[in-house]
């Protein structure tokens, strides 16, 4: 007799899996070996398969013996242990007191009243879900306040005596300061950003990685501790005998004296292969052969000097990749072909568009090699280990003679360590829809212990293979099973679903932390502007010129330099757009400069963005408005505030992002009124992006409080104290 029982997973993916037992039969074992996804449990002499293999198992095994089949009626069950499959009937019974037990864990009115700010009803529902699910996915859409839900959940667990500290891990590095700001606004609990230091000038800087690691090992007083996912990378440390020893940050975390009872990973859904050749002073070498090399230098490109040069490599590590790779075929002008395997979001340099993600390269792009080159083809290939190469100074290098950026996907390069970082309570948060992309769902499900499968078995269940040797991921399968699994361990609401609970207009101000290259560039521009402000007599004309340079430095650096420098603010905007559009929503983006609009349009070209700037004919603009309002194939509208700010209705969108703000509140009000009307049935969510420690913050302060200064800048109005205030406004940056 062959017995097939459906029950809770042991080491496979899904809400339930199939457990197969039978008397030893070599023929059956040979058939089972041919299945892609399977696990043998020696201790209980049982084979485990995904539920999607049921039909195939029945077809294959019926010829050998009778089959006893026991399936679960319904999907709402909670087994006491993985061994309950031996008595499957028991797990179909819901204890009568289970619902009562859950309700008893819900927030009390006293707890709700104790919060610094009263939560909305949908946020209370999310907190209650967290109080009854120790490890879950928080998938609320953009604008619903996932940050607040996590903060209040952690507070409640602390006040109930269940946790001592909460660790916040930002999948996007630039969000650390925004998390600190939100915690201080909505909570009375203490907060600390790991490694944060305040300079004498009041600027925020971060300590070395070594000191941050020591800080994590110690006893931290603050309740909330914030860091970024990149911090949890594997690094090398010299041992007593001088040999390089590999240290995993997950091991450092486990040794910490600070007891983290809860971990929340924000933006959880967010490198080159080992055979890639790089040029060193000693000739071409494969990346995989350089992992343990000291004093390594590789050929790089200096955009300022416009020449190639060798730069030091600060680190090179082998990492886990959970996504399929792309194989690019590049043809040079002499007819020779270059090939490169990389992740789809690894940035490749083109002379016509600057840095472009590999997946977005087209045959029209001029790929930078040692001569003129064009893309011939790109195809998806099976995942394999990738290498995170960090190059000092220029942050780029030649890979197989093709100029590429340091590294593409910070999240994937830290995945292995993240999966080892655990706490009693874990929240995986993202607003990006993950049910349509099997690979992007693996890390959230696996980290929260809601999926037991290895990556190999997981991909065998949900990925379709084809192409050469049937090794390329060409699509996905069994997505209904994946959606069922995600729904069993997550809570998700969209802005439209919660609109009756939300205010009609919500304005959110988000600080974006610039990366090192962008920050250094801004500091150089700022120092030049301050020097000029000391020497000239300020008036409307020269003040606008000085401040314009500072604002361009945050939103569109390429307007001020020939270097291919990417704005941290635009990168954050792209992440938000991906999240919003993945939910089936539309978004309007407004900026001050047309150069910013053009740059952002390139970065979002997959969404076929509609543009509105002063150099576009009115007829074309109004055609674009009509498409945006009526055609679901056009989800993104980008324009300058000056051109888009009046006379255009774009309320097909519930979301509007300001890349930079106008000088006055009236212009800001006019801008967001493109999607917000007092007659709106749907809420309007406004996101303002501001680079930390820059002119952006001063402008936001200006339009909210210092209206006389804004009037001077726009209208030339002046009072006796305005000019001196303006001078100090710049000098105090």
N, C-alpha and C positions, 0 to 999 in steps of 0.2 A: 504493500500500500504506500502510495506517495501522498504526503500530506502538505497542502499549501494553505497557509494561514496568513491573513492580513492583520497587521498590528502596528504598534508604534515603531519607528525606525530605531535600529541599533547603530549602524554605521553607514546608512544610505540616505539619499535625499528624498524629500516628500513628507507629507503628514503621516502617511502610513507606508509600509513596505510589505513585501511578501516573504514569508519564511518557509522554506522548502526542506522537508525531511523525508528520508527514504532509506530502506535497507541498502547496504553497499551494493552498487551496480556500476561496473566500469564503463558500460555503454552510456549510462545517464551522465556520469561524470565527464566523459568526453564531449557530450553535447553541451553541458553547462560551461565548459571551458571556452566555448565559442561565443558566449555572451559578453558584450562589451562591459556592462556594469554588473558586478556581483561581488559579494564578500563571503568568505568562509569563516564561520565562527566555530573554532575547534572545540572550545569548552562545552558547547551545547550541541555539537555535531549538526549544524544547521547552515544552509545556504540562504543568503539574503539577496533579494532582487528589488528593483523599483516596481511600483504597481503597474507601470506602463508595459511591463513585460508579461502580464498575465495571459493574454491571448497566445503569445508565442510559446510560453511554458506549457499551456494546455495542449497546443498543437504538437509540440515536440515530445511531451512525456506520456501522452495518452497511450501510445503504442506499447509502452513498457510495463504499465501496471495500472490498476484502478487508482483514481485520484479522489481524495477526500478534500473538499474545498470549503473553507470557512472564511467568509468575508464579513466585514463590519457593515451593519445597517446604519447608514447616516455617517456623518463626519464629526459629530460633537462628542468627543470622548477624551478622557485623560487617564491613561494607564498608570498604575502605581509603580511599575518598573518595566524594563524592556523584556522581562521574562514572562509578562502577562500573555504573550502570544500563545503560551501553552494552554491558556484558558480564555480564548477570545471572547466568549459570551460575557465574561465578567466586565470587559472594558466597554461594552455597549451600555452599561447601566450608569446613569448619572446619580450620584448621591443626592438625596433630597436636601441635605443641608449645605450643598456646595454654593448655590445661589445666595443663600443667607450669609455664608462665610465671606463671599466676595463683597456683599453690601456692607458688612461690618468693617471692611477695610477702607471704604470710601471716605472721602473728606467729610469732616463734620463742619457745621456752620461756623463753629468757633475757629476752626483752622482756616476756613476761607476768610473770615473777618480779620485774621491775624496777618494776612499778606499785606505788603506795603501798598500794593495796587490791587483792586478787585479784579479777578479774572473774568473773562467772558464765559458763557455757558459751555461753549465747545472746548475751551481750555480746561475747565473743570472735568469734562468728560475724559480728556487726554490724561490728566493727573490721576483720575480714578483708574484708568486703564493701566497706568504705570504702577499703581499701588496693588494691583491684582495680577500683574505680570512682571516678574523680576527681570527678564531679558526680552526686549521687544524692539520692533522697528517703528519709529515715529516718522510718518510719511506725509504729514500735513503740507498743503500747498503753500507757496510763497505768500507771505502777508498774514498768515494766521497766528503767528507768534510761537513758533517751535521753541525759540530761545526761552521765552517766559515759562512755557510748559515744563521744560527741563529744570529750570531754576526752582520753580515752585514745588516740583516733585522732589527734588533733592532737599529742599527746606523741610518738607513734610516728613521725609524719611529720617532726617536728623532730629527733628523735634520729637519723633516717636522713639528715638533711641536706637534706630536701626543702622545708622551709618555715622562715621566721624568726619569724613572728608569726601568731597566730590571732585573728580578729575575731568576737566573738559579738554578734549583733543580736537583741534580745528583741522579738518581736512584741507582747508584753504588757509595758508599761513597768514594772509592779510586780515583775517577775521579776529585775531586774538584781542586787539584793542576794542573792537566792536563788542565782543562778548563781555569784556570788563565794564564797558560803558553801560550795557544793558543790565548787568547784574547790579551795579550801583544804583541804577534807576529803579529797578523793580524788586530789589531785595535789601534787607538789612544785614545780611551775612557778609563776612569779610571775603576779600578776593585778592588773588595774587597771580600775576603773569610770570611764569618761570623765567628767571634770568633777567627780568626787567630792571633797568637802572635809569635814574633821572639825572641828566647833566646839570651843571650850574646854570645853563641857559634855559632849563626847564624842558629840554628835549628828551624823548624816550630812546634809549639805546638798550642793546641786549648783551649780556655777558657771554663769554666764550662757551662753546659746547661742553668743554671739560668742567667748567664751574657750574653749568646748569645741571650736568649729571650729578655732581657732588651735592647740589641743592636738593635734587630729587631724592637722593639717598638719605638726607637728613630728616629731621622732625619739623615739618612745616606747620605753622600755627593757623594760617588762614583756612577757612572752610572750603572755598572754591579755589582750585589751582588750574590755571590755563596754560596749555602749551600747544604745539602744532604737531601734525602727524610726521613731518620730516624729522623731528627730533628723535623719533623712535627708529633710527637707522642702525644697522650694524656698523661698528667701527673697529679699527685696529689699534692695539695698544702694545707698546714694547714690554716684554716680560723681563724677568730678572737677568736672563742671559742675553738680552738684546734681541730676541726673536720676536717677530710680529705675532701677536695673539688676537684672535677675533673675539670681540665682545658684543653680545646682543643687548640692545637697550631694554628688551623685555626682561632680561635677567637683572638689570639695574633696578627696574621697577619692582620686581619681586623682593628685592633686598631693602627697599625703602622703609624707613622707620615711620613714615606717614601711612596711616591705615585708610586706604581709599575704599570705601564701601560701595561707591557708585562711580561709574565711568560713562560719560556721554561723548560720542564721536559725532561731530557736526560735519555735514557734506561727506558722508562716508563713501559715496559712490565714486569719488575722485581718487625708453631707455634703448640700445643697440645690442645685437647678438654677439656671441663670443667669437665668431669667425670673422667679424668686421676688422679690416686692416686700418691701422692708424700710423702716421708717419712720425718716427722718433729720430733723434740725431744719429742713431745706430741703424737706420733703415726701417722698412715697414715691418710691423709686428701685429699679430692678432691680439685683440683686446683681452681675450681669456688668458693669454700667456703673460699678461702684465699685472695681474691682480696683486701679487705680493712684491712688485718691484718698487724699490725706494728711489727717491730723487728722479722721478720720471718726468719727462717733458714730451709734449706732442706738438705737431705743427698746427698753428692757429692763425686767424686773420685779425689784424689790427685795423679796424675801420677808420680810426682817426688818422693813422699814418698811411693807410691804404697799402699795406704790404703784409706778406706772410711772415710769421716769426714763431719760434718755439716758446711755449709757455708751460709752466709747471702744473702738474696734476695733483690736486690736493687729496683726492680720494678716488678709488675705483673699486666697486663692490659688485658681486654677483647677486642678483635679486630674483624673486619670484614674479612672473608675469601672469596675470589671470585673464588677459585679453589676447585674442589672436593678433598676429603680426601682419605687417604689410611688406611685400617685396617690391621695391621700386626698380625699374629698368630705365637708365638714363643714357641717352645717346649724345656723344660729343661731336663737335663740328668736323673732326677728322674721321668720323664714322665709327669710332671705338665705343663699346658699350660698358657702362658701369652699373653694378647691382648693389642694392643696399637693403638689408632687412632691419626693420625698426617698428616700434609701436606706432599706431595710427596718429597719435598726437605729438610725435616727436617733430620738432621744428627744423625745417630745411630752409636754407637761405636762397632767395631768388633775387636777381638784380632788378626785376620789374615790380615786385610786390613786397620785398623785404622778407621777414621770417614768416613761413607758411607751414601749417601742420601738414604732415605727410599725406593724410587722407584728403586734403584740399588741393593738392598739387594738380595742375592741368597741363596739357600739351602746349599751352601758350606761355607757360612760365619759363624764364631763363634761369636754370639752376646753376648756382655758382660752383664750378669745379676749377681746374687750372686753365680752362678755356670755356667757350660758349657751349652749353649743353641743354637738351630738352628732354622732358619726360616722354618715354615711349609707352610704358605700361605700368600698372600697379595691380597687384592681386593679393588677396588674403591668404595667408599661410598659417599653419598650425603653430600654436604657442611653443616657445622654448625659453630657456633661461636668458635673461637680458642683463646688461651691465650698465651701472650708473657711474658715468665718468664726469668728474667735476674738475673743470679747467680754470685756473686762476687768471685774473686780469681780463682776458678777452671773452671768457665764458663761451667759447666755441672751439671746434676742431674739425679737421678733415677726416671723414670716415669713408674709406674706399674712394678717396679723392673728392668726396662731396662735402661741402661745408655744412655742418649741422650744429645745433645748439647743444649746450651741456647735457640736458636730460629732459625727457618729455613729461613723464607722468609721475609726480611725487608720490601719489597714493599707492600706485602699484609697486613702487620700489620699496615701500615700507610695509607691504601687506603681511609678509611673513612674521615680522615682529608684532604687528597689531593683533594677529590671531593668537598670540601667546600672552597678551595682556588681559587679565580677567579681574572681575569683581563680582560681588553678590548681586549687584544691580547694574545692568548695562542697557544703554539706550543708543541705538544706531539711527541717526537722524539724517534725512535728506528729503528735499521737496521734488527732486527729479524722479520722474516715473521710471521704475526699474522693472516693472512686470513684463515689458516688451523686449527686454534685453537680458537674456539668461545669465551672461557672464557678469554683468554689473550687479546682479543680485547675490552672487556667491559670497563675497566678503561680508556684507551685512548679515546674511543668514548664518554663515559659519561662525562669525565672531560672537554672535548672540546665542550660540549653541542651539539654534533652531533648525540647523541642517547638519547631519552627521557625516555626510559623504566627503570623500577625498575630492580634490579638484578634478582628477581624472574620471572618477565615477560620475561626478556631477555633470561634467561635459558630455559624457557618453549618454546621459539621460536626456539632456536638453539641447545638445548641439547636433546639427546635421553636417556630416563630413562628405567631401567630394573632391574634385580636382585631381591633380597628380598624386597617385598612390592613396587616394581617399584620405589624405591627411589635412586637407584645408577645411576650415569651418566655413560653410557656404550658406548657413541659415540656422534656424532654431526649430525645435519640435517640442511637443508636450507642454506648451506654454500654459494650457489650462490647468495642468497639475502644478506648475510653478506658481501660478496666481493663487491657487487654493492654498499652497504652502505659505505664501507671503501673507495672505489674508488671515491665516490662523494665528499669526504672531505679530500683527501690526495694527496700527490705527491710522486711517488716512481720511482727511476731509479736504475739499477744495474751497477756494474763496467763494465760489458760487453756491456751494452747499451750505456754507455758514453765513451767508449774506444777511439773513434776518437777525443774526447775533452780533454783527459787526457794525461799527460806525460807518456812515456813508462816505466819509473821507478820512483816510489815514495817511499821515506823512511820516516816513521813517528816514532818519538821518544815519548813514552808515560810514564809519571811518575805515579807510583802506590803507593798510600798511604797505609802503613801497618796498620793492625788492632792492638789493644792494646797489645794483647798477643804476636804477631809476633814482634812488635816493641821492647818490653821489652826483648825478647829473643835475638834479634840482638844487642841491647845495651850491654847485658852481654857478648856476644862473642866479640864485638868490644873492650870493656875495657880490656879483657884478652889479645887480640892481641896487643893492644897499650903498655901494660905493658911489654910484651916480646920484642917488637921492641926497647924499651928503654934499654934493658939489653944485647942484643946480637949484634954481628957484622953481619951486613946484607950481604948475598950473594945470588946467584940465588936460591939455594936450600931452605934456610929457609924463604926467601921472598915469594917464591911461596907457601910454606906451610901456612904462615900467611895469605896471601891474599885469598888463596883457602878457608880457613875456613870462611872468611867474605862473600865470594860469595856463598858458600853453605848455609849460614845462611839466605840469601834472597830467594834462589830458591828451596832449599830442606832441611829445618830444621831437618827433621827426620834422616838425615845423621849424625847429631851432637848430637842428644838427643833421649832418649827413649819415651819422651812425644809425644802424638799424636797432633803435631802442624801443622796446614795447612798453606802453603805459600800463602800470599796475592797475590803474582804474579801469582801463578798457578791458583788461583781462577779467577783472571781476564782473564787469558788465556782461561779457560773453557768458560767463557762468550763470548769471541770473537769467539771461534770455533763454539759455538751454533749459533751465528749470521751468520757466514760465511756459514756454512753447510745448514742452513735453507733457504738460497738463491739458493741452488743447486750447490754451489762451493766447490772446494777442497782446503785443506790447508796443508802446511808443517810447522812443528815446530822443531826448533833446540835449543839445550842446551849444556852446557859445560860438565855436569855431567850425568853419566848413571843412578844415583839414581833419578835425576830429571825426566829423560825419563820414568823410571819405575813407579814413583809416578803419573805422568801425564797420563800414559797409563791406570792406574786404574781409574782415574777420568773421562776418556773419553771412557771407555770400551764399551759404547753403540754404538760407531761409529766404532768398530772393528779396532782400529788403527794398522798400520803396523810400525814395529820398525826397527831401524838401529843403533846398538851399536857394540863395539869391540868384545863382547862375543857372538854375533850371527853369525853363519856360513855364508860365502859369498853367498852360493847357496840360502839360505833362504832369505837373503837380496834382491838378484836380482829377486827372485820370487815376493817378496813384491813390488819392484819397478814396475814390469810388471803389477801387479794387480792395483796399484795406477794409473798408466798411462792409463789403458784401462777399468777398471771395476768401474762403478759408485757406486757400493756397498761399496767401500773402499775410503771414502773421506778424511781420516786423515793419515798423515805420520809423525812419530816422530823419531828423531835421535840425536845423539851427533854430534857436529860440526866436531870433529876430524874424525869420520867415514863417515859422510854424505857429508862433505864439498868438496870433489873432486870425479870426475869420475862417478857421478850419475846425470841423468837428470830427473827432476820432474816437467816439465813445463805443466803438466795437471792442475797444480794449478796456480791461479793468486795471491794467498796470501801466505806469509811466515812470521812466528812469531819467533823472537829470544827471548827465555826465559832469556838468558843472552848472552852477546857478547864475542867473542874471544878477545885475548889481542892485536891483530894487525889488521889494516885496510885490509891488504891483505887477512887474514883469513876470515874477515867479508865479503869482496867482493866475495871470493870463496863460502861462505855459501849462500848468496842470489842469486848467479849465478846458483844455482840448478833450479830456476824457471825463471830466466831472461836471455835471449839471445838477442843480437843486432838484430836478425832476428825475434823477437817476433812480432806477429800480435796483441796479447792481451797485455794490460799493466800488470806490476808486482807491487804488493803493499807489501811493507816490513814494518812490525811493530816490533819495539824494545821496550820491556818492561823493566822498570828500577824502582826499589824501591827507593822512595824518601829519601834523607839524608842518603844514604848508599854507600858502595863501588861500587855499580852499576853505580852511576853517575860519579865517578872518572874514572872508566874503559872506559865509553863512551867518557869522556874528553880525556883520554889517546889515544884511537885509532884515534881520530880526530885531535889531536894537538901534543901530546908529544910522537912522534914516537920513539925517542931514548930510552925512558923508556920501551916501548913495546919490542923493539929489545933486551934490556938487559934481560927482563923477559923470553923471548923465546930462545934467542940465547946466552945469557951470555956476550954480548958485553957491554963494559963499557967505560966511559970517566971520567975524574977526578971529575966532579960534579954530576954524576948520582946517586951514592950511597946515598949522602946526600939528594938529591931530593927525592929519594925513601923513605928514613926514614921520611922526612917531609910529603910525600904523605900519609903515614899511620897515623902519629901523628896528622895531621890536620883533620882527619875524625871526 
